[in-house]
Amino acid sequence: MIIGSHVHFGKDQFLGSVKEAISYGANALMLYTGAPQNTLRSPILLNYLDEGKKLMAENNIVMDNVICHAPYIINLANKEKIEAWNFSISFLKGEIKRCEEMGIKYIVLHPGSAVKHTKEEGINNIIEALNYLDLDHSKCMILLETMAGKGSECGCKMEEIKQILNGVNSSNIGVCLDTCHLNDAGYDMSKFDEYLDTFTKEIGLDKIRCIHINDSKNLINTHKDRHANIGLGTIGFDTIKMIVNNEKLKDVPKILETPYINKEDNEKELMYPPYKFEIEMLKKGEFNPHLIDDIREYYK
């Protein structure tokens, strides 16, 4: 099983990210190259990059299983303020260059929100922006993430993802599925094989290069995008276990983005990462009913 989680990209940069992934028992990882909410970026430190790659090799982690996530501030769908739209394109281009510098082959991108535009206009804006990037000459592939459909989000339906892919003048673009988002967008994850069959027919299975594995706090088709810990949401452990063990996607990295656990029940601050325990559950194929207590006990 190729499985990992979101990890930090802090003062030790890539080396710290790899160390964190290994501590969770992971053989895949996803990182931001800086804070996802702002534009502050430090130069890539090559000594930490080299040390991180060496540590990866020692632990049998390959670069194909390292994913970058583009920051949330990028919105290619909204062209209301042309300077902001141009900035999103420019900043995404810079993030792609940082990935190329590190040797990361995939960057996940939220397609964007149309805001005051129609959905069709938003999708056309995304296509236009992506065509500015000259993706054929990039060593890093953009992966459009399937969205929950909150607000004016584009990319919540398979047809919208297909429309964007068909409009981009490059084959160097793929898809990142998100199980919580798919559920919230109206797709029944207990029928995941049917979803894959349709995806294969409409888009092509080879376009799926990453899967975000998240349970959902929401009922299907509620368009809310609130992640839950594995087995503690409406999708459920058995369905998620079925998805991560799907033979058609055995070579695709699965990345957890589930919530941190509160130190105590009555505290609001999220303190403890759940990934070590959720990865262990999925590898064993057995739900741990004491998941929250075990995480708190381990980290306290």
N, C-alpha and C positions, 0 to 999 in steps of 0.2 A: 504494500500500500504506500503510495506517495502522498504523504500528509504532513502538514505543518500549520503554521498560524501567522498572523500578523506579529512582527517583532519590532523593537525599537531601533532607531538609527541615531544614536546619541554621540557622545564625545569620542567613543572608539569606533564610530561609524560602522563599516561593514564587518569588522572583526567582532564588535559587540553584538551585531545582529546574528551572526553565525553562532556565537557562544550561547545566546539566548535560545535559539532554535534547538541546539543540541541538548540544552538543559530540559527541554520539553519532550525529548525522545523523538524529535521530528527529523525528517529527511527532505523537507521542503520549507520555504519561508517566503514571507511577503513583507516588504518594507516601503516606507516613504523615504525619499532622499532629503527630507526636511519636514518641518511641521506642515500637516495637510491643510491648516487653516490660514497660512500666511505665505509670503514670498521670500522669507529669509532663507538663504542657502549658503552653506559653507563650502569651500573647495573640497573636492574629493581627496582624501589623504591616502596617498598610494601605499604608504607603509602598512596602514590598517587594511587596505584592500588586499595586498599581497598576503598578509598574515591570515586574513579571513579565508582566502582561497586555499591556502595551505591547510588550514584547519578543516575546511570542507572536504578536501581530498582525503584527509586522515579519517574522516567519518562517513565516507562514501556518499556525499551530497554533491550533485552535479549542478552546473549553472542553468541547465534547462528547467530546474525545479526552484529557481529563485525568481520571484515575481516582484515587480515594482508597482506601486499604486500611485496614479497621478493625484495631485492635491484637489480638494473639493472646490477650491476657488476658481477652477477652470470651468467655464460655461460656454461651450461652443454653439449652443442653441439660441442664445439671446443676442440679437444684433441691434437692440434698441439704442444702445450707446456704442457706436462703432469703435471708439477708442478702447472700451472695455473688451469688446469682442476681439479686436486685434491683439490686445494684451494677452488674452487667453491663448490665442494661437502661438504667440511668441513665447509665453511661459511654458506651454506644453512642449514646444520645440526644444527649449532649454532642458526640460526634464528628460526628454528622449536622449539628448547629448550626454547627460549625466549617466544614464543607463548604459549607453554605448561605451562610455569611459570605464565603467565598472564591468562590462561584459555581460550585463543583464539583457536577456533576449525578449522579455515581455513586459509591457506596462499596461495596467488596467486603467480604463478611463470611463467615468460616468458620462454618458452621451450629452447630458445637459438638460436644462429646463427652459421651456419656451417663454415663460413669464407672460408678457402681454401679446406675444405672437400666437398664431394658431399652431397646433401641433405640426401641421404640414410645413408651415414656414420654419418652425424650429428644426425639423428634420433636414430641410434644405440648407439651413444655416450650418448644421453639423457637417453635412456632406461638403459644402463649399470650404469650410475651415480645414477639414481633413485633406482635401485636395491641394491646399496650399503647402502642406508639409512635405511633399515629395517623398512619400513613404517607400517607393521602390528603391531608393538609395539609402534607406535606414537599416541598421543592423538590429534594430529593436522593433518588435511588432506591437502595434496598439491592439488591445483587447477591449472591445465594447462590453461593458457590464450590463446584464439584464437588470432592469430597475423595477421598483415596486409600483410605480405610477402615482407617487405622492405629488400633490399639486399639479404642476404642468410638466412633470418629468417626461422626457422622450426615452424610448427604448424599453417600455414595460411590456410590450407585446412582440411576439416573434416577427410579425409582419413589419414592425418598425425597425427592428434590428436588420432584417433582410433588406429593407428599402435603403438603409444607410450603406450597408455593405455593397449593394448593387450600384450605388451612386458614386462610390469611391473609385478613383482610377488607379487602383493598385490591388494586388492580391495579398500584400503584406499587412493584412488586417484580420483579426479574429474576434473571438467572443469569450467572455468570462461569464459563466452561469453563476447565479447566486440563489441558493435554495430558499432562503427567507423571502427575497424579492420575488421569486417566481410564485411562491405561495400567495404572497400579498397581492400580486398582480392577477391572480385568478387561476393559476395552474395547480392542479391536484398532484402533489409530489408523491402520493401513493401510487400514481399511475405514471411514474417517471419514464418507464420504458416506452410508453405511448408518446410521451413528449419527445423523447430522443428519436423515435421513428419519424415523427413529423419534422423535427429539426433536420434530420438526415435528408429527407426528401426536399425540404424547402431551402435549406442553406448548405448543408454538408457537414457531416460529423467531424471532419478534419479541422473545421474552424474553431472547435472548442479546445482551448489551450489551457484553461484554468477553471476551477470550480470553487466558489466560496461556499463553505459548508456551515450553515447557520440554521438553528431552529428559529421559530417565529413566535412572538407574543400575541400575534393576531390571527383571527380567523381568515380563511381563504378569501381573496378578492376584496380585502378591506383597504388596500392601498396605503398602509401606514408605515411600513419599514421600521419595525422594532425587533431587533434580534433577541433571541433567547438562547440560553445554554442548551447544549445537546441533550435531548430527551426531556427537557423541561418546558417545551413549547407545544404548539398545536400540530406541528409536523410529526414529532415523536421519534423516539430512538430507532424503532424497527425500520421506519421508512428511510431515515438518514443512513442507517447501516446498509440498507439495500442500495442506496445511491453510491456510497463510497466504495462499495464492492462490485459495482457494475463493471462487467468484463469489457464492455465497449470503451470504457474510459479509464482502464487500468493504468495507462501511461500518462494520464493528465494529473497535474498537481492539485490536491485538495487543500484548501486554505481555510482555517477557522478564523472567524471574526466575532466570536461570541463575547458577551459582556464579562468584565471583571466582576469578582465576587466581593460583596460588602464584608468588612471586617466583622460586623455584628448585624443582626437582623434589623435593628433600629437605626443603623447608620446609613446615611445617604451616599457617602463617598465610596467609590469603587476602589478596592485595594489590591485584590489578589488575582493574578492571571489564572484562568481555569485550564489552560491548554495542555499541560502535562497530563492532567487527569482525563480530559476529554479525548485526547489522542490515545491514551491507554485503553479507554473504554472501546473506542472504535477498532483498535487493533485486536482486542480480545473478542469483540462482537457481543459484549455483555453490558447492559446498562447497570450503572452503579447508583443505587437509590440513595447512597450516602455521599453523593458527589460534593455538595456544598460543605458539609461538615468535614469531609476529608481534605478539601482545599484549605479551609480555615485552619485545620489542625496542622497541616504541612507548613504553612507560611507564618504561623503565629510566633 
